[in-house]
């Protein structure tokens, strides 16, 4: 059994040992790690070290858990309820998990400021005997856990519109550098799903494109950007998700168990290429999807629990890195089996790490019991533990010192990072329609009105344009439409922001009423670009993001400071369809 004191002494040995393991069985496409010791000694040491861990310690490495609270030593009733101890540090000390994941929502609330995140990371690492993989979902765009002052990018579909692998890699490199400065060493990104279903309620702009080749190119670029090179102090482990592909679903796996009607041949042509590209780029981990794919596994099991699905990844695609589940608290994986059985079934299918089980203590106990009862062999557990340790070593998790306030302050939101974000985002705005020749503006507007979807978004754009904001929400009322028409009377330009317009007739009514005023009107789809097909507004732009950096770039395009150069990364169906690759310039 490894004690906490022994763990400190053994960290250098862990480092040498897992380098040996990585040299022997690195993920396909991974960059070789420089030799550091005699290979035979390291392999023998690895075997001795893993054998020196108790079964409970090894099983702990297979779990990634949430914690409640923003300080490692802060007592929180959620921890007492869910884990039987009061503080995040006590959760780590009690269960010795392989990783922890941060959120910024009311349920877990781990994130406030960059300095606070760094202190939390340091405190959790101090509580563990083996270095933690500390993760978050910093996909950028609509899934962003750590907001400003951390540098913000507009997300995957915007990068798809920009068509630049260099920009995608640069954005990931900056994001990784800032995460690592805050003690976060794994990013559950990039999203490698091909968004082939315009009605997809959970992926959408989280995907780069509906085109497998473009999605593959940018997935690989971001994996390179996140991971950089082995042992880099500025890199994080990337996680390509959601295997075997969540892009053709019409339901959300957070609340249901979606079905993807793909044959195995269709899957290979449409969904596999981005994962193949991620593997070739040396991706550290791949996350499974809670979806049924009868063409791959007719049993009806979600891919997370499906041996045929994981076999596609291990055998067909040749991947030997870490396979991690999506959250085991999601409805998509909980419909067919009791919660305590799900981790065992996932391990039987070939998964390595188990993310956010409903009750961590019960899940750990059930896996340990399965090994002792012969349902799982300890050798099977050892294989996954070695994959997890290898990942940690390759990203320098064994050798990284605690992060510091100075490193946070000099890195997170650095001026050069913010400048890069502006440059990259300026290349993503797409002009879809300009039938009335409203753009580019001959002169900067003196009294622009920004109205429509998004309280913060309308105000951010109005500030950038030097005008007034009148948010009307997702479903404008008749009174709000009337107020917007009245306000337009004093404006020399009206910008209308939309989001999910095809499902919101009130947004169409607002746009139609403003067009009837005779004022120059610019309509902007600030999330999914599919909005542009559902009205006859003569001027349409698409930003793929409603964040501040996207609105600032949008303002520069509207005022003529920047020319639009984005191209649609998806085909837009509808009453007025637009093809993949469409985009105007001037």
N, C-alpha and C positions, 0 to 999 in steps of 0.2 A: 504494500500500500504506500502511496506517495503522500507524504505530509507536506504542509505548507512550506516549512523550512527546506525540505528536500527539493521542493519544486523550484525554489530560487537557485539552488545549486545545479539542478538538472537542466535549467533553461538552455545553457550553452550546448549541453549534450543533445537536448531536443533539437536544437538548431542543426547540429551536425548530422544527427540521425535522420531527420526528415529531408535534409538535402539529399541524403543517400536514397531515401525512398523516392524522392522526386526524380532523381537521375534514373532510377530503375523503372519507374512507371508514371512519368509525367503525363498530364493530359495531352491528347493529340494536339500538335501545333504549338505547345508551350515552348518558351525560350529556355534553352538549357541553362542550368545553374552552375556556376563555376565550382570546380572541385575544391573541397575544403579539408578533407581528411582521407585516410585510407578507406576505400569503399567497403572492403570486407569488414573492417572494424565497425564502420557506421551501420552496416546492415545487422551485424550481431548486436550492436548497441540498441538498435531500433527494436529488435525482437525482445531483448531483455527489458527495455523500458516499457513497452506495451504490456508485456507479461507482468511487470511490476505494478501495473495499475489494477485496482480492484475492478470487478465487473461493474459496480455502480459508477466508478469514475469513468470507465469507458463509455457506458451508456449515457452518462451526463454529456459527453462530448457530442452526442447525436442530437441534442435538443438545443433549439434557439427559442428563448422566451422573451416576452415583454416584461416590464416592471412598471410600477406606478411611482411617479414622482420625478422631481427635477434635480434632486441631490442624492448622492449615494447614501448619505446618513440621515435622510429625512424620513421620519415615520409617516406612513401613509395607510389609511384604513384599507385601501384596495389590496395592498400586499398582505396584510393580516388576513383578509378574507380569502384571497386566492392562493397564498403560499404558506400561511401560518407563521410568518415573521413580519416585522414592521417595516424594514427599510430595504431599498434596492440592493445594498451591499450584503445584507443578510440573505436575500434571495440567492445571490451568486454564491455566497459561502455555503449555504445549505445544500444547493442542488449541483453546484459546479457545472453549469451548462457549458456547451461549446460556444454559445453566442447569446447576445442580447440584441433586441431590435428596438429602435426609438420611434416614437410617434409624437405628433403634435396635436392630438385631438383630446376631447374631454374625457375619454375613457382612460387614457394612459398619461398624457400630458408630460412628456419628457423634455420638451424643447422650449426655451425662452430666448436666450441670447447665445452667441457663439462662445463667449467665455464660460457661461453656465454649462453648455454642452460639454466643453472640454473638461471642466471640473467633474462632471458626472462620469465621464469616460475614465478619468484617472482614478476616481473612487471605486468604480466597478472593477477595473483591472487590478487594483490593489487587493480586492476581496477574493480574487480567483487564484487558484494554484497553477492553472495552465492559462496562457493568454486567451482572452476572449476575442472572438470575431464580433465586433460591434457594428451593427448594420442599421441602415435606414433606407427608405424608398425615396431617393433623390433622383427621380427620373427627369425632373424639370418639367415645365409646363404645368398641366393640371394636377400632376402628382408630384408635389414638392413639400417635403417635411420641414426643411430648414429654409425659412424665407430671408428677406433682407435683414441685416446688411450682407449676408452671404450673396455672392454673385448669382444672378438669376438668368436663365436661358429660356427660350420660348417653347422648348419641348421637341419631341421626336418628329411630329408631322411637319412642323416648321422647318426643321433641318432637312426633311425630305423635300420640301418646296425649294430649299436653297441648293439642293443637288451637289453639295460639296462634302466629300469625305474628309477633306482637310479641316473644314469648319466643325464637323461632327467630332473628330478626334480632339481638336483644340478645346471644344466645349467640355468634353469628358475629362480632359487632362486638368483643366482649371477646377472643375467640380471635385475631382479626386483630391487635388492639392488642398482645397479648402476643407473638405471632409476630414482628411487626415490630420490637418491642423487642429481640428476639434476632437480628435481621438476616435473618429469613426473610420474603420478600416475595411468595411465592406459596403457596397452599394447594391441594392436590389434593382439593378438596371444594367443593361438596357432592355427595354421591351422589344423583343424580337418577333412579335406577332405581325402577320401580314393582314391588314384590315380589309379583308375582301368583302365584308358585309357592311354596307352603309348604315344599317339599322343597329349595329353593334352598340349596346348600351354601356359597356365597361372598358372597351379598348379605344376605338375612335382615334383621337389625335395622340394617344399614347404610342401609336404605331407610326413608323416612318412613312408607310406607303401601302397601297394595295398591290404594288408590284414586287414580286419576290426578289428580283435581282437588285433593285434599289434598296429594299429592306436589308438584304444580305450585306451589301456594300457598307451601309451606314452602321449596321450592327457590329461588323468587324472593326470598323474605324473607332467606334466608341469603346469596344473592349480594349483595343490598343491604348486609347487615351486614358481609360480608368486604371489599367494595370501597369502601363508604362514598361518597366523592366523589373526582373526579380530583385527583391530586397530593397526596392526604391522606398525611401522614407516619405515620398509624396504620393504614393499610389494606393489604390484600394482594390479589393477583389471585386470583379464584375460578376453579375448574375444575369444571364440571358433568360428571359421568361416570355411566355408561359408554355412550356413544352407539353404536348406536341404542336400547339398553336391555338390561340384563343381568338383569332381574328375573324372567324366565320360564325360567331354565335349571335343569336338574337336575344339571349338572356344573360343575366349577370350571375356569375358563380358565387358571388357573395351571398346571394339570396335564393339561388336555385341550382339545379344540376343541368347545365346546358348540354345539348347534343349537337355534334358536328357531323354532318352527313358527308364524309369524305371517304373515298376508297383509299386503299394504301397507295395506289399509283397517283391519285390526285394529291394526297398528302406529300408525297415525295416531290412533286412538281411545284406545289403552291406554298406549303408551310415549312418544309424541311430546309430549304436553302439558307435562311438566316441562322438557323441553329448550326448547320454545317459550317457556315462562315465564322460563327462565334468559336466553334471548336478549333477550326484552323488557326484562329487568332490566339488560341491558348486560354480561353475563358476559364476562370477558376471554378465557377459553379453554374448550374442550370436549374431553374425552378420549374416545377411541374404545374399543370393546370388541373383544376377540378372540373373536367369536362368528360363527357362520354364521346368516344369515337368508335361506333360499331364496326366500321370498316377495318379498324385495327384490333379491337377487342370486342367481340360480340357478346361478352358476358354481361355487359352493362356496368362494369366497375368504372369509376372515374379514373382518368389517366394516372393520378397520384397513387392509386392502389392497384394499378394494372401492370402485371409482369410483361405482357406483350408490348405495352407502350414503353416501358422502361427498357425492354430489350431492344427496341428500335434505336434508342439512344446509345445504349452500351454496345450493341453488336453491329447494327446497320451503320450507325454513324461513328462507331469506334471511340466513344467518349469514356474516359476513365477518371474524370474529375468528380467533384462533389455534386450530387443531385440532392436538392433541397425541395421540400414540399412548399406549396403556397400555404397560407395560414390554415391550420387544422381547426380553427374556430369558424371557418366559412361554411355556409349551408351546403355548398356543392359537394363537400366530402363527407358530410355527416348524415346523409339521408338513408344510407343502406346499412350502417353498422353502429354499434355503441361507441361512444367517444374513446373509451379505454382500449378498444380493439384496433382503432385506426392506426396508431403508430406501429403496431406489430405487423399489420397488413402492408403498410407502406415499406417497411424494411424487407418483408418477404418479396415484395415486388422489385426491390433493388435500389430503393432510395437510401441516402446516407444521413441526411439531417431532417429533423422534424420541427417545423416552424409553428410556434404558438399553439401547442395542444391546449384543449379546453381546461384540463386540470393537470398541471405539470407533475405533481407528486404521484398521482394515480398513473399517469402515462409512463413515467420512469419505472415505477414498481411493476407495471404490466410487462414492459420490455424485459426487465430483469427476470421476472417469473417465467417469461417465454423461453429465455435462454436456459434457465435451470430445469425447465420441463422438457427441453429438447425440441421445442417448436422452432427455435432459431439456434444456430451454433455460435459458440463464442468466436470461432474463426470468421464467421460472417460479420459479427460486430467489429472484429479487429480490422477487417478490410475497410470498413467505413471510417473507423477512427483514424487509420493511417491516411486516408484521403483528406479528412478534415485537418489533420496536423500538417500535411504537406501544403495545403492551401495557406494555412497560417504562416508557415515558414516562407513560402514563396513571396508573400507580401510583407515580410519583415515583422510579423506580429510578435515573434519571440525576442527580437532584438531592439524593438522600439522603446525608447525611454518615455516617461510620461510627457504629455504635451504641456505647453507652457502658455501663459498669458501673452508673452512677447510674440510667440509664434502665431497665436490666434490673431493678434492685432496687426501683425505685418502681412498676414496671408489672406484672411477672410475679407472679401470685399475690397481687395487691393485695387488701386486705380487702374493698373494695366489689365486686370481681370474685367473690370467694368467696361473699359474701352473695347476689349475684345468682344464682350457680350453685345455691345451696341453694334459693332461692325458686322458680327455674324447675323444678328436679328435684322439688320437693314437689308440683308440679302435674301430674306425669306418672305417678305410681304408680296402677295400675288394680286395683280390686277386682272380680274376675270372679265369685266365688262366696262366699256367706256363709250357707250353708244351716243351719248349726248355731248361728248367732248368736254365734260366738266373738268377733267384732270388732264394735264397738270394745270393748276390754278395760275391765271395770269398775274395776280397779285395776292399777297397774303391776306386772308380774311380779317376784317376788323371786328366782326361781331358773330363769330361762329357759335352754333348751338350743337351740343352733343346730347343725344337722348337715346332711349332704348334700354337694352338689357345691361344689368350690372351696376350696382351702386358705386363701388370703388372704381370700376373700369371706366364708366362714363366720366367720373370726376378726374381721373388720371389723364384721360385724353383731352378733356376740356382745359385742364391746366396746361398741358403741352401746347395746345393750340391758342391759348390765351382767350378762351371763350367761356360760355356758361354751360352748366350741366343740368340736365333734367332727367334723372333716372326714372324709368317706368316699369322696370321689373320684367319677369318672364312672361307675364300675361297682363298687359296694360288694360286698365279699365277704360270705359267710355270717357270718364272724367279726365283721366290721364291723357288720353288721345286728344281731347279738346284742349287741355292745357298746353300740350306740345305744339299743336297747330297755332295756338295763340302766341306762344313764345317764338315760333318760327317767323312770325310777322316782323320781328325786330332783328332777324338774323340775316347775314349775307351768305351763309353756308350752313347747311344742316347735315350732320353726320348721325346716322341711325345704326346702332349696334344691335346685332341679332345673335341669338343662340338657340338652336333647335327650333328654328322658325317653322319648319315643315310640320311640327307637332303643336305649334302655338299660333292658331289663327289670329289671336289678338295682336301678335307682333306684326303679322301681315297687314292687319287693319291699320296699325300705327304707320307703317311705311307707306301704305296707299294714301292715307290722309295727308301725310307730309308731302308726297309727290304732287298732290292736287293743289298745293299752295303756290306752285310755280317757282319756288325757291330752288337753287341748285342743291341736290340731295346726293350724298354719298352713303351707300349702304355697305356695312362691313360685317362679315361673318367672323365673329371673334372666337369661335371654337371650331366645330366641324365645318368644313367648307361646303357641305351638301346644301346649306341654306340657299346658295346662289341660284339654284335651279327652280326655286319655288315662288318667285315673283318676277314681274316684268320691269323692275327697277332698272333704269338704264346704266347706272354706275355701281359696280360691285367690286369690293376688295375682300381679301381673305387674309387673316393673320394667324390662324391655328392656335392662338393663345390670347387670353385676356389679361395677362400679367402686365406689370408696369413697363418692362423693357419692350414688349410688343407694342404697347400703346404709344410709347415714345417714337419707335420706328415708324408706326403708322402715321403719326403726326408729321414726321419728316417727309414721308411719301406724299401726303395730302398737300403739304405746302410747297412741294417741288424741290426740297433740299436733297432728297434721295429719289432716284428713279427705281420703280419696282422691277425686280428681276426674278422673283419667285415663279415657279411653275407648279401647277396642280400635281401633287404626288399621288392623287387618287383620281379615278374616273368618277364624275359626278352624274348620277342618273336623275331623271325627273322630267318635268314638263319642258324645261329648257336644259338639256344635258350638255356637259362639257367633257372632253376627253382628257385622259391622263396626259400630262405634259402641257396643257393649255396655260398660257400666261401672256399678257400684253405688256408692252413697254412703250415708252415715249421719250 
